[in-house]
Amino acid sequence: MAAYSIVLSQKDFVHRDSLAYPFEERGLQFGDGVYEVIRIYQGSYYLLKEHVDRLFRSAEAIKLSLPFTKEEVTQLLVELLEKNDMENDGKVYLQATRGSVKRDHHFPEGIEANFYAYAEDLPRNKVALQEGVKTLTTRDVRWENCYIKSLNLLPNVMAKQEAKEQGCFEAILHIDGLVTECSSSNIYLIKDGKIYTFPATKRILHGCVRMRVEEFAHKLNIPFVEEAFTLEDIETADELFLTSSTTEIMPIVEVDGKQVSDGSPGPLTKQLHAAYEDDAKITAEDRVTQMA
């Protein structure tokens, strides 16, 4: 695969190693920006529209004016894959910041947003999808506007690192025992045939895969309940799973050293992931038609 990136402020394609911004860049100094990670299967985007829509929602939430339309971004992202001869499973990372300007807390005037995007290979984690993953729990110390996919990720990074150091895949976040989401994914509990997950408020990221899971659940006649569950509920859960664009629908088989149910991925989680795979295949097959 080639290594071209988009610099959207210039509407140009350059090699990723050539990307550079001045040291006085608001994304670097303030985390003053937003981002998206979009999954690619066999060279085709999955949930591209949903990610672009969320990018613009996040930008609006922080009063960031983007110098292009959704249609322009979508077309450039399609061209990015073509430019890179992308045929494998992968991802695109894209980021927008308020721009490069002399450091001051208030919003600068008269500058244009910085925006770039790049593609890279990302194989599916098939072993983890089949066997499930281990997790731990930790306090949710993030700010209250987690629905904005902002660059302010240090609390998430610290939680993820804690999980890694303990031999876990992910950290489950909670506020006084009430589970919100994970460091880089949404989380769900299955009990008595029902799916429970934290409501889509400002307190969590409204995941693009999360929206799909709700659709899959309705089609499979599995009740989808937007209701928070607790750490105590986890102890008696029938199944647990997490979702994100890079992890898909991932079974959780252990929390804080204790196995979930019988310690293997549950039947409803498997059904949901089968629906996900079917949906991703349809998207790949129909990409050309949808973009025409």
VMD Tcl script that draws the C-alpha trace (Angstrom):
set ca {
  {0.00 0.00 0.00}
  {1.18 3.52 -0.79}
  {1.41 6.11 1.98}
  {-0.50 9.10 0.67}
  {-2.38 11.37 3.08}
  {-4.91 14.14 2.55}
  {-4.23 17.68 3.63}
  {-7.78 18.95 3.26}
  {-7.04 22.60 3.98}
  {-5.07 22.43 0.72}
  {-7.34 19.76 -0.81}
  {-4.17 17.95 -1.82}
  {-2.57 14.53 -1.43}
  {0.95 14.25 -0.01}
  {3.12 11.48 1.40}
  {2.35 10.93 5.07}
  {5.99 11.54 6.03}
  {5.67 15.05 4.59}
  {2.87 16.09 6.94}
  {3.98 18.87 9.28}
  {2.41 21.69 11.29}
  {3.98 24.62 13.17}
  {4.68 24.04 16.87}
  {1.99 26.62 17.66}
  {-0.85 24.39 16.56}
  {-4.01 24.33 18.67}
  {-4.47 20.59 18.42}
  {-1.00 20.09 19.87}
  {-1.19 22.80 22.54}
  {-4.83 22.64 23.62}
  {-6.25 19.41 22.22}
  {-8.48 21.86 20.35}
  {-9.83 19.56 17.69}
  {-11.85 16.47 16.78}
  {-11.14 13.21 14.99}
  {-12.59 10.03 13.52}
  {-11.39 6.49 12.87}
  {-13.15 4.76 9.97}
  {-12.95 1.00 9.37}
  {-12.04 -0.40 5.96}
  {-12.87 -3.92 4.81}
  {-11.23 -5.24 1.64}
  {-10.56 -1.71 0.45}
  {-14.05 -0.35 1.16}
  {-15.29 1.93 3.94}
  {-17.71 0.69 6.57}
  {-20.12 3.29 8.04}
  {-18.47 6.15 6.14}
  {-21.55 8.40 6.20}
  {-22.05 7.83 9.92}
  {-18.46 8.82 10.69}
  {-18.55 11.93 8.52}
  {-21.84 12.98 10.13}
  {-20.35 12.53 13.60}
  {-17.25 14.50 12.62}
  {-19.42 17.47 11.75}
  {-21.47 17.08 14.95}
  {-18.30 17.08 17.04}
  {-16.95 20.11 15.18}
  {-20.21 21.99 15.74}
  {-20.14 21.10 19.44}
  {-16.76 22.82 19.90}
  {-17.67 25.70 17.57}
  {-15.11 24.61 14.98}
  {-15.89 25.78 11.47}
  {-14.74 23.27 8.88}
  {-13.75 24.73 5.48}
  {-15.54 22.10 3.42}
  {-18.82 20.22 3.11}
  {-19.68 16.63 4.05}
  {-19.83 15.79 0.36}
  {-16.33 17.18 -0.24}
  {-14.87 15.25 2.68}
  {-16.58 12.04 1.57}
  {-15.27 12.34 -1.98}
  {-11.73 13.07 -0.81}
  {-11.79 10.09 1.55}
  {-12.87 7.84 -1.32}
  {-10.03 9.25 -3.43}
  {-7.61 8.61 -0.55}
  {-8.27 4.87 -0.72}
  {-7.89 4.90 -4.49}
  {-4.65 6.89 -4.24}
  {-3.26 4.31 -1.79}
  {-4.45 1.31 -3.84}
  {-6.18 0.16 -0.65}
  {-7.46 -3.40 -1.04}
  {-6.90 -4.83 2.45}
  {-8.63 -4.49 5.81}
  {-7.54 -1.21 7.36}
  {-8.55 2.11 8.81}
  {-8.46 5.82 8.05}
  {-7.58 8.29 10.78}
  {-8.72 11.85 10.19}
  {-8.33 14.91 12.38}
  {-9.43 18.55 12.35}
  {-8.08 21.27 14.63}
  {-8.84 24.97 14.97}
  {-5.59 25.79 13.18}
  {-2.06 27.11 13.61}
  {-1.71 30.47 15.34}
  {0.04 32.22 18.22}
  {-0.90 30.48 21.48}
  {-3.83 32.02 23.35}
  {-6.80 30.37 25.06}
  {-9.56 32.24 23.23}
  {-10.58 31.24 19.71}
  {-8.38 32.92 17.07}
  {-9.94 34.87 14.23}
  {-9.17 34.72 10.55}
  {-7.44 31.31 10.41}
  {-8.49 28.10 8.70}
  {-8.82 24.73 10.34}
  {-6.05 22.17 9.91}
  {-7.28 18.85 8.60}
  {-5.51 15.67 7.55}
  {-6.34 12.03 6.95}
  {-4.29 8.92 6.30}
  {-4.97 5.25 5.61}
  {-3.15 2.19 6.92}
  {-3.61 -1.57 7.06}
  {-5.39 -3.00 10.11}
  {-5.98 -6.77 10.10}
  {-8.99 -8.08 12.01}
  {-8.29 -9.53 15.46}
  {-9.86 -12.87 14.64}
  {-8.48 -14.74 17.65}
  {-9.90 -12.23 20.13}
  {-13.23 -12.17 18.27}
  {-13.49 -15.95 18.60}
  {-12.17 -16.36 22.14}
  {-13.11 -13.06 23.82}
  {-10.96 -10.66 25.82}
  {-10.04 -9.81 29.41}
  {-10.91 -6.43 30.94}
  {-10.55 -4.52 34.18}
  {-12.61 -1.77 35.80}
  {-11.43 1.72 36.69}
  {-12.98 5.09 37.63}
  {-14.27 7.29 34.83}
  {-12.44 10.59 35.40}
  {-13.14 12.17 32.00}
  {-15.04 15.37 31.35}
  {-18.82 15.42 30.95}
  {-18.93 15.97 27.18}
  {-17.74 12.56 26.03}
  {-20.18 12.62 23.12}
  {-17.69 14.93 21.40}
  {-14.95 12.88 19.73}
  {-12.28 15.36 20.78}
  {-8.50 15.11 20.94}
  {-8.56 15.32 24.75}
  {-7.84 11.64 25.36}
  {-5.32 11.56 28.22}
  {-7.74 9.95 30.73}
  {-8.61 7.33 28.10}
  {-4.93 6.72 27.40}
  {-4.17 6.28 31.12}
  {-7.04 3.79 31.51}
  {-5.95 1.85 28.43}
  {-2.37 1.72 29.71}
  {-3.58 0.43 33.09}
  {-5.42 -2.34 31.26}
  {-2.34 -3.24 29.21}
  {-0.12 -3.38 32.29}
  {-2.57 -5.83 33.87}
  {-2.66 -8.05 30.79}
  {-6.11 -6.85 29.73}
  {-7.51 -5.75 26.39}
  {-9.70 -2.90 27.62}
  {-10.62 -0.81 30.68}
  {-14.28 -0.57 31.72}
  {-15.06 2.91 33.06}
  {-17.50 3.61 35.87}
  {-18.78 6.51 37.97}
  {-19.37 5.38 41.54}
  {-20.07 1.86 40.31}
  {-22.27 2.90 37.37}
  {-20.71 1.66 34.11}
  {-20.47 4.26 31.32}
  {-18.29 2.83 28.55}
  {-14.68 1.71 27.99}
  {-11.50 3.65 27.29}
  {-11.96 3.32 23.52}
  {-15.23 1.45 23.03}
  {-18.86 1.15 24.07}
  {-19.89 -1.69 26.38}
  {-23.03 -3.84 26.70}
  {-24.38 -6.34 29.21}
  {-26.74 -9.16 28.29}
  {-29.06 -10.55 30.96}
  {-32.15 -12.74 30.47}
  {-32.09 -12.19 26.72}
  {-31.91 -8.37 26.89}
  {-29.07 -6.02 25.92}
  {-28.32 -3.20 28.37}
  {-26.07 -0.24 27.64}
  {-25.58 3.29 28.92}
  {-28.01 5.78 27.30}
  {-26.76 7.94 24.42}
  {-26.29 11.07 26.52}
  {-23.40 13.54 26.58}
  {-21.61 11.20 29.03}
  {-20.57 8.65 26.39}
  {-19.44 8.60 22.78}
  {-22.31 7.75 20.45}
  {-20.46 5.00 18.62}
  {-21.20 4.35 14.96}
  {-21.05 0.59 15.58}
  {-23.23 1.14 18.66}
  {-25.96 2.51 16.37}
  {-25.62 -0.56 14.16}
  {-25.86 -2.90 17.17}
  {-29.19 -1.36 18.07}
  {-30.42 -1.99 14.51}
  {-29.14 -5.58 14.56}
  {-30.84 -6.20 17.91}
  {-34.21 -5.00 16.60}
  {-33.90 -7.22 13.51}
  {-33.01 -10.22 15.69}
  {-35.85 -9.44 18.14}
  {-33.41 -8.90 21.00}
  {-34.60 -6.14 23.37}
  {-32.13 -3.21 23.35}
  {-32.43 -1.31 26.62}
  {-30.66 2.04 27.02}
  {-30.28 1.73 30.75}
  {-27.07 1.94 32.77}
  {-25.87 -1.16 34.60}
  {-23.52 -1.43 37.57}
  {-20.33 -3.23 38.50}
  {-22.48 -5.53 40.64}
  {-24.63 -6.37 37.61}
  {-21.51 -7.54 35.79}
  {-21.03 -10.29 38.36}
  {-24.27 -11.98 37.27}
  {-24.22 -11.08 33.58}
  {-24.99 -13.76 31.02}
  {-22.78 -12.04 28.43}
  {-20.70 -8.89 28.01}
  {-19.32 -7.36 24.84}
  {-17.80 -4.13 23.58}
  {-17.89 -2.35 20.23}
  {-15.80 0.08 18.24}
  {-14.80 0.59 14.63}
  {-11.50 -1.22 15.11}
  {-12.67 -4.01 17.45}
  {-16.05 -4.73 15.83}
  {-18.33 -6.63 18.26}
  {-15.86 -8.09 20.77}
  {-16.88 -10.61 23.46}
  {-15.68 -9.97 27.02}
  {-14.95 -13.18 28.93}
  {-13.22 -11.82 32.05}
  {-13.56 -8.72 34.26}
  {-11.12 -7.99 37.09}
  {-9.88 -11.57 37.05}
  {-13.37 -13.10 37.25}
  {-14.87 -14.90 34.29}
  {-18.13 -13.76 32.76}
  {-20.71 -16.57 32.95}
  {-18.95 -19.72 31.67}
  {-15.93 -17.77 30.42}
  {-16.66 -18.05 26.70}
  {-18.37 -15.78 24.13}
  {-22.15 -16.01 24.48}
  {-24.75 -16.95 21.85}
  {-26.35 -13.50 21.48}
  {-22.97 -11.83 21.08}
  {-22.18 -14.33 18.34}
  {-25.50 -13.59 16.62}
  {-24.82 -9.87 16.71}
  {-21.35 -10.30 15.29}
  {-22.66 -12.51 12.52}
  {-25.09 -9.69 11.65}
  {-22.17 -7.25 11.71}
  {-20.15 -9.37 9.30}
  {-23.08 -9.67 6.92}
  {-23.61 -5.91 7.05}
  {-19.93 -5.15 6.41}
  {-19.88 -7.49 3.42}
  {-22.97 -5.82 1.95}
  {-21.36 -2.41 2.40}
  {-18.21 -3.53 0.62}
  {-20.16 -5.00 -2.28}
  {-22.38 -1.92 -2.69}
  {-19.74 0.79 -2.20}
  {-19.45 1.75 -5.87}
  {-23.24 1.95 -6.23}
  {-23.68 3.98 -3.06}
  {-20.99 6.51 -4.00}
  {-22.24 6.97 -7.58}
}
mol new
graphics top color blue
foreach p $ca { graphics top sphere $p radius 0.5 }
foreach p [lrange $ca 0 end-1] q [lrange $ca 1 end] { graphics top cylinder $p $q radius 0.2 }
display resetview
